[in-house]
Amino acid sequence: MRINRHVTKTLMTAALVSVGLTLGACTPQYQNHGYIPLQEDLDQITVGKDTRETVAATVGVPASAGLLKNSGYYYVRSRRKAIGFLEPKVIEREVVAISFSSNGVVQNVERFGLERGNVITLDRRVTSSPVSDKSFIRQLLGNIGRFNPAGIAG
C-alpha cells in the first residue's frame, strides 16, 4: 500500500511540474529595440530654425541617417513579442524622421508608425508640402527585422 501511495505522489508531482513548465514556456517575451526621442524633446525642435548640431544636442545622435550624405536623421524603435517556439512578431514599430534642407536647417519633423501592417503618419511638422523621402521611410519600416544573413552568403 505504501508503494502505491509513493508512486502516485511522485507521478502527481511530475505532472504538476510539467504543466507548470509548459505554461511557463507560453508566457510572452517582449523585446525592445532602438530609440525614439521623447515627444517633449521633439517639441523643442523648431522647424526652419534648428540645425543638425542642435538636433543632435537636443534629442541625441540617431542610430540611422539617410543614404545620402546630407539627408535626414532617422530614429527607429520596434517592439517584438515571442511566445514559446513561435516566430517573434513585430507588434509596434515607430520611426521619427527629421529632414534637413541643403543648408542643414530642419525642414520636417515626422513620426510614422505601423498599424495592421500599414505605415501611418502619427505626427508631422512640415515646412513644405512634398515629403521627399517618404518611400525610403516606408522601405525602412517594412524591412526592419527581415534581415537574413544566410541569404547573403553564397
N, C-alpha and C positions, 0 to 999 in steps of 0.2 A: 504494500500500500504506500509506503514511503517513497519508493522509486517512482511510482506513477505521479505522485504529487510533485516531486522534484523535477521530473521531465516536463510536466505540464507548466510549472512555474518558469522553467528555462525557455520553453517554446513561447510562452506568453511574453516574456521579456524580450526575446529575439524579435518577435512580431512587432512589438511596440517600438523598439529601436529602429527597425527597418521602415516602419511607417513614418517615424519622425525624420529619418534621413531622406526619405522620398519627398516629404512635404518641404523639407529644408532646401532641397535641390530645385524646387519650383518657385522659390522666393525670387522676385525680380531683382536684378542687379542693375544699377544705373551708373553710367559713365559719362562724365562731363569732359568736353574737350574744347579748348580755345578760350578766347577772351573777347568780351564786348564791354566797351566803356559804359559806366553808369549814365543814365539819362541826365542827371544833374550836371555831369561833366560835359556831355554833348551840348547841353543848353548854354554852356559858357562859350562855345564856338560861334563866332559871328561871321555869317556868310558875307563875302565881299571885303572883309577886313583882316581876318586871321590868315596866317601863312603856315607852311609846312612845319616850321620850327615851333610856332606857338601851339599848333595842334599836337605835336609830339610832346610838348611840355605839359599840356593840359590833360590829355587822355592817354598818353603813353605811346610808345613806338608800336606800330602794327605788326602782326605776325606775317601779313602778306601785303605786298604792294602790287600795283598793276604791272602788266607785262612790259609796257613801255616805260622808258626811264622816268619821265615826268608825268605819269598818270596819277591815279588816286591811291588812297590808303584804304585797306580793306581789313576790318576786324571781324572774325568769324567765330561763332560758338555753336556747338551742337551737343545734344544730349541723346544717348543711346540707352535702350532697355534690352536686357538679355534675360531670358527665362530658361533655366536648365540648359539643355543641349541645343536649344533652338538658336537660329542665327539672330544676332542682335539687330534691332530695328531702330532707325533714327526716329525719335518721337518729337524732337524740336530742333530747329536749325534757324539761326539768325545771322544776318550779315549787316554790318554798318559800313557804308561806302562813303568816303569823303573825297570828292573830286576837286581838283585844283585847276585854275586857269594856267595859261602858258607862262605867266609871270609868278606862279607859285602861291596865289591867293585862293582861299576857299571859294569854290563855285557852288557845290552841292553838298548837303549832308542828308543821306538817305538811310533808312532802316528797312531791310527786307526780311521776311520770314517764310516759313514753309508750312502750308496748311493743306492737308489731304493731298500731298504730292505736288501742289501748285505753288509757285512763287507769288507772294503777295507783298505789297508795299505797306509797311507798318507806320512809317513816318517819313516825310520828305520836306526838306527846305531847299529850294532851288532858286537860283538867280535867273536862269534862262530855261525856256520850256523844253528843248530837246535834251534827253539824257544820252550822252554819247557812249557810255559803256554799259548799257543795260544788258546786252547779250552776254558780255563777259560775266556779269553778276549772275545771270541765270545759269550759265555753264558752271560757275563756281558752286552755286547752291546744289545743282544736280549731280555734281561729281564728287562731293565730299564723301568719304567713306567707301568709295568704289575702287580704290587703288588696289591692284593685284600685282605684286612683284613677280609672280610666276608667269604672267603674261608678257613681261619684258624680256625674260631670259629666252634665248633662242638662237 
